[in-house]
């Protein structure tokens, strides 16, 4: 029995040119390089230039993904873009990427699940491809979080940066077992009761403003490790795979301590964990595809590898995905 799978055939990323170091931040807010590194593992973050929008970052990441896949924009018939920092209230940022790439067919839309956005978008695109309605999808995570930060709040402004990552998904026929390339399992969760622990204090309907990011850091950390471990265990239960079967663990790059604590709880070998947060901070929906693209580009992730992804975002939302590269 064959089964249609969504296979990653290309990945790409983009980071704005401007780098904001911990030393520079220490001149702007009451903090220090030592304080930031000890608590987060972050050394630098990238900041979008004036006039450089989320769609611009997303388009550059998409172009790299298409190039690595050996495909043209016209080969794409679906774009699902995860972002919490869109160019406009409407139209969707995905349509701006579609136009920038010169695509005039298919569908393009945004998806908002904050830091879990890429896993949500990957899951959504997978359903379209499995159904047979579409053949190839660009799944993008892109953010300009620097635009919604309170630069006087050292508890949040040190954590986030701007960036984008993208993958090209292609529908391919598989055998229907775990040796297939492609997405093997995805699991999504949310619980809106936790809104005040991580949110933006504005919006068109509530305040008529964009608002700024607010977070209860200790509470987010406490929930993150437990929720992420649970959602990964669901993925293992659904597939029959275990931590020992995972070649690469590519978590949401929010905080090195959360990444390490989750890996320990699941008994995942630290050598299998892809960590890039030190270079770009928390880029929200962009962080997983950024890390994927980096690890693929330097030769770590190879065809046939089992890759585990997870993320948790404001609200809360959280999710996991198991794929064979």
C-alpha positions, 0 to 999 in steps of 0.5 A: 500500500502506497501513501502520499508523503510530504517530503522536504526537498529544499530549505533556506534561510535569511538573516538581516545584515545588522547584528546587535551584540550583547555588548551593544545591548548593555549600552541600551538597557541594564544588562550585560553579556554575562547575564544574557549568556548565562540565562539564555545562551544568546550572544547576538541577534539580527535586526531588520533594516528600516524598510526591510519587512517580514515579507522581504526576509521571507522572500529571500529565505524562499529563494534559497530553499527553491535554489537548493531544491532545484525548482522554480517559483512556478513549480510552487502551488501553495505558500503557508507563511507563519508569522506574528509580525505581518507586513500589514493587518491585511493582505497576508504576508504570504501573498506579498511573498507570492507576488515577489516570487512572480507566482500568479497561481495557487494559494497563499495565506498566513498562519499565526501560532507565534513561536509554534508557527512553523510546526503549525504551518508545516502540519497545515501544508502537509494536509493539503499535499496529502489530500492531493489538492496541491503538489508543492508548497513553500512553508515559511517562518518569518519575523521582525520581532524587533518591531514589537519589543519594549527596548527598556525591558531587559527581560524580553528585548535581549531574547528576540531577533529578526529572521526567516527560514523556509522549506519546500515540501513536495508530495511523493508516493511512499511505501507507507512505513517508517522508511519513507522520506517525508513527514511521519507524524505531527502533533499540535496543541494549544491552551488559551488560558495562558495568554497573560504569560506571553502575549502582545498588549495590542491589536486592531480590535482591542487597542487599535495599536500594534502593542509590545511583547510581554512575558512572564519568563519563569512561568514560560520556562516552567510550562515549556519543558513539560509541554514540549516533552509531552508532545514529543512523547506523543510523536514517539507513541504515534510512530513507534520511534524512540529518542534513540532513533532520532538523528537530529533534534531541531527544537525552537531556538528560544533559550539554550536552557530550555533546549538542554532541559528538554533534551535531558528529559527525553534522554536525547544525546546532546550531540544530536541537538542542533543549537543556533540560538546563540547566533540569532536569538529567538526568531519565533516562527523562523527559528526552526527552519533557520536551524534546519537550513543551517544544519543542512547547509553545513552537512549535518542533516543528510537524506534519510536522517530522522529529524525531530522538531518541537516548539512552544509559543505564546497563548500557549501553542505547542507542537512537534513534527517527526520527519525523515529527511 
